[in-house]
Amino acid sequence: MTSGTENSSDVATMVVVRSGRLFATNDPWDPFQLIDPDGNPLEAVRAFFADLQASGRSPATLRSYGMDLLRWFRFLWSLEVPWERAARAEARDFSRWMQLATKPVRPHWRHPGELAETPALAPANRYAPSVRAHSETVLRGFYDFTEKRARDRS
């Protein structure tokens, strides 16, 4: 898939790689790290989390924000677009993808050996509007933070 795809079916059928991860460190000063596919923590996300923590955000909030960022980074890694170069076209396609794509099937934490069987088009198998709105808010906050940080450094 190329950047800025206009075809909805391309976005809906896009396979997003399940690489990278959100890692719980058990360190109260750095509770979560977003790890790239090569196993390296993303410094911009670490700085964002530190800023959130300094603002009084809880570790649960950092985890929630981290999951949204992980979904975004996986989308970009699938497109082979560096996060620093992502533009409105990628943001638009990500928003469309979250509306059209089915959520990945994962084992439930209470029943790790079982996969939930739901019909592919069931509403529970799609990203809820509240999840999409939260994700957009997190991404706007992340990019606002990184832009401000870059200006402060120059």
N, CA, C and O of each residue as an XYZ file, in Angstrom:
616
protein
N       0.848     -1.180      0.000
C       0.000      0.000      0.000
C       0.887      1.233      0.000
O       1.890      1.294      0.711
N       0.520      2.173     -0.773
C       1.289      3.405     -0.822
C       0.660      4.459      0.056
O      -0.514      4.373      0.417
N       1.444      5.439      0.389
C       0.966      6.536      1.219
C      -0.140      7.285      0.502
O      -0.043      7.571     -0.691
N      -1.211      7.603      1.257
C      -2.285      8.405      0.696
C      -3.215      7.625     -0.208
O      -3.741      8.186     -1.170
N      -3.433      6.361      0.067
C      -4.307      5.543     -0.746
C      -5.723      6.090     -0.765
O      -6.259      6.462      0.278
N      -6.331      6.142     -1.937
C      -7.684      6.668     -2.082
C      -8.739      5.565     -2.063
O      -9.924      5.873     -1.944
N      -8.364      4.320     -2.174
C      -9.297      3.222     -2.305
C      -9.631      2.629     -0.937
O      -8.755      2.074     -0.273
N     -10.884      2.742     -0.514
C     -11.306      2.241      0.799
C     -11.039      0.759      0.957
O     -10.667      0.309      2.041
N     -11.223     -0.009     -0.108
C     -11.017     -1.444      0.036
C      -9.551     -1.757      0.317
O      -9.256     -2.737      1.002
N      -8.631     -0.951     -0.194
C      -7.220     -1.159      0.120
C      -6.959     -0.952      1.605
O      -6.224     -1.721      2.225
N      -7.558      0.078      2.169
C      -7.374      0.368      3.587
C      -8.030     -0.724      4.423
O      -7.449     -1.179      5.409
N      -9.221     -1.143      4.045
C      -9.960     -2.145      4.822
C      -9.257     -3.484      4.835
O      -9.304     -4.196      5.839
N      -8.607     -3.843      3.740
C      -7.972     -5.152      3.655
C      -6.488     -5.124      4.006
O      -5.820     -6.158      3.985
N      -5.985     -3.956      4.324
C      -4.574     -3.830      4.661
C      -4.240     -4.688      5.886
O      -4.960     -4.675      6.885
N      -3.159     -5.418      5.791
C      -2.689     -6.213      6.916
C      -1.658     -5.383      7.670
O      -0.609     -5.028      7.133
N      -1.975     -5.085      8.920
C      -1.066     -4.298      9.754
C      -0.183     -5.274     10.521
O      -0.673     -6.174     11.204
N       1.110     -5.083     10.399
C       2.060     -5.980     11.052
C       1.908     -5.913     12.567
O       1.648     -4.846     13.123
N       2.069     -7.043     13.228
C       2.021     -7.073     14.688
C       3.447     -7.126     15.206
O       3.849     -8.080     15.871
N       4.199     -6.093     14.891
C       5.573     -6.010     15.357
C       5.672     -4.894     16.378
O       4.752     -4.091     16.534
N       6.783     -4.856     17.061
C       6.930     -3.901     18.135
C       6.045     -4.323     19.292
O       5.275     -5.277     19.181
N       6.158     -3.613     20.398
C       5.319     -3.938     21.551
C       5.391     -2.823     22.576
O       6.286     -1.979     22.541
N       4.448     -2.837     23.475
C       4.479     -1.943     24.618
C       4.987     -2.783     25.778
O       4.385     -3.793     26.141
N       6.098     -2.354     26.352
C       6.800     -3.122     27.369
C       6.630     -2.470     28.734
O       6.942     -1.292     28.908
N       6.129     -3.245     29.712
C       6.018     -2.770     31.099
C       7.365     -3.012     31.771
O       7.819     -4.152     31.870
N       7.999     -1.941     32.232
C       9.368     -2.029     32.761
C       9.446     -2.325     34.250
O      10.493     -2.759     34.732
N       8.373     -2.103     34.984
C       8.377     -2.181     36.453
C       9.270     -1.124     37.081
O       9.662     -1.256     38.240
N       9.597     -0.081     36.336
C      10.378      1.050     36.835
C       9.413      2.225     37.010
O       8.836      2.688     36.026
N       9.224      2.717     38.237
C       8.257      3.794     38.431
C       8.597      5.082     37.681
O       7.703      5.887     37.423
N       9.848      5.294     37.331
C      10.262      6.497     36.592
C      10.078      6.344     35.092
O      10.061      7.332     34.358
N       9.940      5.119     34.644
C       9.814      4.819     33.212
C       8.940      3.565     33.079
O       9.431      2.518     32.657
N       7.634      3.661     33.440
C       6.815      2.457     33.558
C       6.546      1.691     32.263
O       6.363      0.474     32.293
N       6.521      2.391     31.128
C       6.257      1.721     29.849
C       7.184      2.258     28.772
O       7.521      3.441     28.744
N       7.585      1.359     27.890
C       8.381      1.751     26.725
C       7.738      1.158     25.488
O       7.289      0.012     25.500
N       7.695      1.939     24.423
C       7.240      1.434     23.143
C       8.486      0.937     22.418
O       9.421      1.700     22.175
N       8.488     -0.329     22.082
C       9.642     -0.996     21.479
C       9.389     -1.182     19.986
O       8.335     -1.675     19.584
N      10.370     -0.782     19.162
C      10.216     -0.908     17.714
C      10.477     -2.352     17.270
O      10.875     -3.178     18.092
N      10.261     -2.672     15.990
C      10.460     -4.045     15.515
C      11.881     -4.572     15.708
O      12.088     -5.785     15.740
N      12.861     -3.678     15.836
C      14.238     -4.113     16.045
C      14.576     -4.293     17.528
O      15.705     -4.647     17.868
N      13.606     -4.051     18.407
C      13.813     -4.229     19.835
C      14.321     -2.997     20.573
O      14.748     -3.092     21.723
N      14.276     -1.838     19.913
C      14.771     -0.601     20.520
C      13.622      0.258     21.023
O      12.599      0.380     20.349
N      13.782      0.862     22.216
C      12.740      1.784     22.684
C      12.725      3.044     21.832
O      13.774      3.535     21.416
N      11.526      3.565     21.576
C      11.392      4.791     20.799
C      11.554      5.981     21.741
O      10.732      6.202     22.631
N      12.614      6.735     21.532
C      12.966      7.840     22.432
C      11.891      8.921     22.473
O      11.627      9.476     23.541
N      11.273      9.231     21.358
C      10.233     10.267     21.344
C       9.051      9.858     22.218
O       8.453     10.701     22.885
N       8.716      8.584     22.218
C       7.606      8.103     23.043
C       8.016      8.122     24.514
O       7.212      8.461     25.382
N       9.266      7.759     24.790
C       9.758      7.823     26.181
C       9.672      9.247     26.717
O       9.242      9.463     27.850
N      10.072     10.198     25.920
C      10.021     11.601     26.336
C       8.570     12.043     26.527
O       8.266     12.767     27.475
N       7.682     11.620     25.648
C       6.258     11.936     25.758
C       5.693     11.360     27.056
O       4.975     12.047     27.783
N       6.014     10.110     27.343
C       5.548      9.484     28.576
C       6.092     10.210     29.812
O       5.371     10.396     30.792
N       7.354     10.615     29.761
C       7.938     11.348     30.893
C       7.197     12.660     31.112
O       6.953     13.053     32.252
N       6.841     13.330     30.037
C       6.099     14.585     30.129
C       4.697     14.343     30.701
O       4.224     15.114     31.536
N       4.047     13.287     30.256
C       2.729     12.943     30.789
C       2.817     12.620     32.273
O       1.980     13.049     33.067
N       3.841     11.861     32.635
C       4.024     11.493     34.033
C       4.272     12.739     34.889
O       3.744     12.847     35.996
N       5.061     13.662     34.386
C       5.335     14.910     35.112
C       4.067     15.739     35.283
O       3.960     16.534     36.217
N       3.107     15.551     34.379
C       1.824     16.270     34.467
C       0.838     15.571     35.398
O      -0.305     16.004     35.541
N       1.281     14.500     36.022
C       0.428     13.802     36.980
C      -0.378     12.659     36.409
O      -1.273     12.151     37.083
N      -0.092     12.235     35.184
C      -0.836     11.119     34.593
C      -0.402      9.809     35.260
O       0.768      9.626     35.597
N      -1.351      8.922     35.439
C      -1.100      7.644     36.104
C      -0.432      6.650     35.156
O      -0.471      6.829     33.939
N       0.182      5.601     35.711
C       0.716      4.542     34.844
C      -0.360      3.918     33.953
O      -0.063      3.510     32.830
N      -1.600      3.836     34.434
C      -2.681      3.295     33.602
C      -2.924      4.178     32.379
O      -3.202      3.676     31.290
N      -2.819      5.482     32.561
C      -2.967      6.402     31.436
C      -1.824      6.222     30.449
O      -2.045      6.211     29.238
N      -0.613      6.081     30.955
C       0.539      5.866     30.068
C       0.352      4.581     29.270
O       0.656      4.544     28.077
N      -0.143      3.532     29.915
C      -0.379      2.277     29.206
C      -1.425      2.470     28.116
O      -1.246      2.012     26.987
N      -2.519      3.150     28.455
C      -3.581      3.404     27.491
C      -3.056      4.198     26.297
O      -3.327      3.846     25.149
N      -2.310      5.260     26.563
C      -1.723      6.057     25.490
C      -0.732      5.207     24.682
O      -0.659      5.313     23.458
N       0.019      4.373     25.385
C       0.988      3.515     24.707
C       0.340      2.539     23.746
O       0.881      2.277     22.672
N      -0.809      1.999     24.116
C      -1.503      1.070     23.222
C      -1.989      1.785     21.965
O      -1.931      1.229     20.868
N      -2.469      3.019     22.126
C      -2.879      3.800     20.958
C      -1.685      4.105     20.059
O      -1.773      3.998     18.836
N      -0.572      4.485     20.678
C       0.632      4.782     19.893
C       1.156      3.527     19.207
O       1.602      3.595     18.062
N       1.112      2.391     19.881
C       1.565      1.143     19.275
C       0.734      0.822     18.034
O       1.282      0.423     17.007
N      -0.583      0.995     18.124
C      -1.450      0.736     16.959
C      -1.054      1.645     15.793
O      -0.986      1.192     14.650
N      -0.792      2.932     16.077
C      -0.382      3.896     15.058
C       0.971      3.518     14.453
O       1.131      3.501     13.232
N       1.933      3.217     15.313
C       3.256      2.863     14.808
C       3.196      1.590     13.975
O       3.875      1.499     12.953
N       2.419      0.626     14.377
C       2.285     -0.597     13.571
C       1.700     -0.277     12.203
O       2.131     -0.844     11.199
N       0.738      0.613     12.151
C       0.160      1.041     10.885
C       1.251      1.670     10.011
O       1.381      1.340      8.832
N       2.024      2.573     10.599
C       3.098      3.225      9.838
C       4.181      2.237      9.419
O       4.685      2.314      8.299
N       4.544      1.311     10.300
C       5.549      0.306      9.941
C       5.049     -0.544      8.772
O       5.838     -0.948      7.918
N       3.745     -0.818      8.731
C       3.174     -1.577      7.610
C       3.261     -0.799      6.306
O       3.437     -1.381      5.235
N       3.135      0.523      6.405
C       3.268      1.384      5.219
C       4.720      1.693      4.881
O       5.029      2.196      3.801
N       5.607      1.383      5.827
C       7.032      1.733      5.713
C       7.222      3.242      5.652
O       8.017      3.756      4.866
N       6.464      3.945      6.512
C       6.559      5.396      6.622
C       7.123      5.711      8.001
O       6.529      5.313      9.004
N       8.258      6.419      8.084
C       8.778      6.819      9.401
C       7.787      7.748     10.100
O       7.163      8.587      9.451
N       7.641      7.606     11.408
C       6.635      8.396     12.134
C       6.876      9.890     11.965
O       5.922     10.668     11.949
N       8.134     10.304     11.839
C       8.447     11.724     11.693
C       7.981     12.274     10.353
O       7.840     13.487     10.197
N       7.743     11.396      9.386
C       7.336     11.819      8.042
C       5.861     11.579      7.768
O       5.367     11.890      6.683
N       5.164     11.032      8.735
C       3.733     10.788      8.549
C       3.026     12.116      8.351
O       3.317     13.100      9.030
N       2.102     12.128      7.418
C       1.388     13.359      7.056
C      -0.120     13.133      7.187
O      -0.573     12.087      7.651
N      -0.877     14.142      6.766
C      -2.336     14.047      6.841
C      -2.877     12.823      6.102
O      -3.862     12.221      6.532
N      -2.241     12.458      5.001
C      -2.716     11.303      4.226
C      -2.653     10.032      5.059
O      -3.585      9.229      5.036
N      -1.556      9.843      5.796
C      -1.434      8.652      6.637
C      -2.425      8.704      7.800
O      -3.017      7.689      8.166
N      -2.601      9.896      8.378
C      -3.562     10.048      9.474
C      -4.976      9.740      8.992
O      -5.745      9.075      9.685
N      -5.312     10.230      7.797
C      -6.626      9.962      7.212
C      -6.805      8.466      6.967
O      -7.842      7.894      7.303
N      -5.789      7.840      6.381
C      -5.887      6.416      6.098
C      -5.959      5.593      7.379
O      -6.652      4.576      7.422
N      -5.257      6.019      8.416
C      -5.326      5.330      9.699
C      -6.735      5.429     10.279
O      -7.277      4.445     10.783
N      -7.315      6.606     10.204
C      -8.678      6.804     10.691
C      -9.654      5.920      9.914
O     -10.538      5.299     10.504
N      -9.497      5.866      8.628
C     -10.358      5.030      7.781
C     -10.139      3.561      8.107
O     -11.096      2.793      8.204
N      -8.881      3.168      8.277
C      -8.555      1.781      8.601
C      -9.224      1.366      9.919
O      -9.784      0.274     10.019
N      -9.160      2.250     10.931
C      -9.782      1.909     12.216
C     -11.293      1.758     12.096
O     -11.898      1.012     12.866
N     -11.910      2.450     11.148
C     -13.351      2.315     10.929
C     -13.700      1.038     10.176
O     -14.746      0.437     10.423
N     -12.834      0.623      9.263
C     -13.150     -0.476      8.355
C     -12.573     -1.826      8.769
O     -13.178     -2.867      8.513
N     -11.425     -1.811      9.397
C     -10.731     -3.056      9.707
C     -11.349     -3.766     10.906
O     -11.952     -3.140     11.777
N     -11.186     -5.069     10.930
C     -11.588     -5.817     12.120
C     -10.415     -5.834     13.090
O      -9.251     -5.836     12.687
N     -10.748     -5.847     14.378
C      -9.704     -5.913     15.400
C      -9.052     -7.290     15.331
O      -9.709     -8.275     14.993
N      -7.759     -7.361     15.651
C      -7.113     -8.674     15.660
C      -7.715     -9.560     16.758
O      -8.071     -9.077     17.833
N      -7.819    -10.832     16.479
C      -8.319    -11.773     17.466
C      -7.165    -12.143     18.381
O      -6.103    -12.578     17.935
N      -7.399    -11.959     19.660
C      -6.374    -12.274     20.658
C      -7.002    -13.134     21.751
O      -8.211    -13.073     21.978
N      -6.190    -13.926     22.417
C      -6.724    -14.667     23.563
C      -7.138    -13.689     24.667
O      -6.492    -12.663     24.878
N      -8.205    -14.020     25.352
C      -8.637    -13.198     26.485
C      -7.683    -13.449     27.638
O      -7.233    -14.577     27.840
N      -7.372    -12.408     28.396
C      -6.413    -12.543     29.486
C      -6.898    -13.519     30.559
O      -6.080    -14.105     31.267
N      -8.223    -13.703     30.690
C      -8.743    -14.656     31.668
C      -8.659    -16.093     31.174
O      -8.602    -17.032     31.967
N      -8.652    -16.253     29.852
C      -8.619    -17.584     29.231
C      -7.536    -17.596     28.150
O      -7.858    -17.593     26.962
N      -6.258    -17.609     28.542
C      -5.169    -17.434     27.568
C      -5.107    -18.479     26.461
O      -4.537    -18.212     25.403
N      -5.673    -19.653     26.675
C      -5.607    -20.688     25.652
C      -6.739    -20.648     24.659
O      -6.753    -21.435     23.713
N      -7.713    -19.734     24.850
C      -8.887    -19.700     23.991
C      -8.947    -18.403     23.194
O      -8.664    -17.325     23.717
N      -9.316    -18.521     21.931
C      -9.563    -17.346     21.101
C     -11.058    -17.099     21.049
O     -11.853    -18.032     20.943
N     -11.428    -15.835     21.126
C     -12.842    -15.474     21.034
C     -13.307    -15.645     19.601
O     -12.688    -15.117     18.677
N     -14.383    -16.373     19.413
C     -14.948    -16.582     18.082
C     -16.116    -15.627     17.890
O     -17.179    -15.826     18.477
N     -15.934    -14.595     17.077
C     -17.023    -13.679     16.753
C     -17.078    -13.524     15.250
O     -16.047    -13.592     14.583
N     -18.262    -13.316     14.708
C     -18.359    -13.107     13.262
C     -17.496    -11.924     12.829
O     -17.366    -10.941     13.558
N     -16.915    -12.027     11.655
C     -15.973    -11.011     11.175
C     -16.558     -9.611     11.131
O     -15.832     -8.646     11.370
N     -17.826     -9.462     10.838
C     -18.411     -8.139     10.707
C     -19.218     -7.707     11.931
O     -19.926     -6.701     11.885
N     -19.113     -8.465     13.025
C     -19.841     -8.098     14.236
C     -19.313     -6.775     14.772
O     -18.107     -6.530     14.736
N     -20.213     -5.909     15.276
C     -19.764     -4.616     15.809
C     -18.695     -4.758     16.880
O     -17.812     -3.905     16.971
N     -18.744     -5.812     17.698
C     -17.750     -6.006     18.756
C     -16.370     -6.299     18.177
O     -15.365     -6.226     18.885
N     -16.326     -6.625     16.907
C     -15.053     -6.946     16.265
C     -14.457     -5.737     15.544
O     -13.436     -5.860     14.868
N     -15.086     -4.577     15.684
C     -14.615     -3.321     15.093
C     -14.158     -2.389     16.201
O     -14.529     -2.560     17.362
N     -13.357     -1.410     15.837
C     -12.945     -0.407     16.817
C     -14.116      0.538     17.089
O     -14.695      1.111     16.166
N     -14.450      0.686     18.352
C     -15.571      1.538     18.761
C     -15.247      3.000     18.484
O     -14.078      3.384     18.463
N     -16.278      3.820     18.271
C     -16.032      5.257     18.064
C     -15.235      5.891     19.203
O     -14.407      6.769     18.959
N     -15.472      5.461     20.433
C     -14.723      6.024     21.562
C     -13.239      5.665     21.484
O     -12.389      6.470     21.864
N     -12.924      4.474     20.999
C     -11.525      4.060     20.837
C     -10.873      4.901     19.747
O      -9.738      5.352     19.898
N     -11.594      5.109     18.651
C     -11.045      5.912     17.557
C     -10.826      7.359     17.997
O      -9.814      7.966     17.648
N     -11.767      7.911     18.758
C     -11.623      9.291     19.237
C     -10.464      9.411     20.224
O      -9.705     10.379     20.174
N     -10.324      8.449     21.108
C      -9.218      8.470     22.066
C      -7.891      8.394     21.332
O      -6.948      9.113     21.664
N      -7.818      7.525     20.336
C      -6.593      7.373     19.558
C      -6.216      8.681     18.871
O      -5.048      9.072     18.873
N      -7.193      9.351     18.288
C      -6.915     10.629     17.621
C      -6.399     11.664     18.620
O      -5.471     12.413     18.313
N      -6.988     11.708     19.794
C      -6.549     12.644     20.827
C      -5.111     12.355     21.250
O      -4.302     13.272     21.394
N      -4.800     11.090     21.447
C      -3.442     10.695     21.844
C      -2.440     11.079     20.757
O      -1.379     11.625     21.057
N      -2.768     10.799     19.508
C      -1.835     11.104     18.417
C      -1.631     12.602     18.252
O      -0.514     13.049     17.993
N      -2.691     13.379     18.399
C      -2.537     14.839     18.339
C      -1.631     15.320     19.468
O      -0.760     16.163     19.255
N      -1.837     14.784     20.663
C      -0.994     15.160     21.796
C       0.456     14.774     21.592
O       1.358     15.545     21.920
N       0.690     13.580     21.049
C       2.054     13.112     20.798
C       2.755     14.008     19.778
O       3.891     14.428     19.999
N       2.088     14.301     18.668
C       2.726     15.128     17.638
C       2.874     16.579     18.088
O       3.862     17.226     17.742
N       1.924     17.099     18.843
C       2.092     18.449     19.405
C       3.310     18.487     20.324
O       4.104     19.427     20.274
N       3.454     17.462     21.160
C       4.591     17.384     22.076
C       5.907     17.315     21.302
O       6.848     18.043     21.620
N       5.985     16.445     20.286
C       7.252     16.295     19.564
C       7.599     17.544     18.762
O       8.775     17.881     18.625
N       6.591     18.237     18.228
C       6.861     19.487     17.496
C       7.369     20.568     18.444
O       8.321     21.281     18.125
N       6.743     20.687     19.595
C       7.181     21.675     20.592
C       8.587     21.352     21.081
O       9.414     22.248     21.245
N       8.850     20.097     21.309
C      10.186     19.656     21.752
C      11.243     19.996     20.700
O      12.335     20.448     21.043
N      10.927     19.781     19.435
C      11.867     20.101     18.351
C      12.123     21.602     18.283
O      13.263     22.031     18.103
N      11.055     22.411     18.429
C      11.237     23.885     18.428
C      12.092     24.337     19.602
O      12.952     25.204     19.448
N      11.858     23.752     20.779
C      12.625     24.121     21.966
C      14.113     23.792     21.832
O      14.965     24.467     22.409
N      14.405     22.745     21.061
C      15.798     22.323     20.876
C      16.539     23.181     19.849
O      17.769     23.236     19.850
N      15.784     23.848     18.973
C      16.457     24.619     17.924
C      16.659     26.063     18.319
O      17.212     26.843     17.543
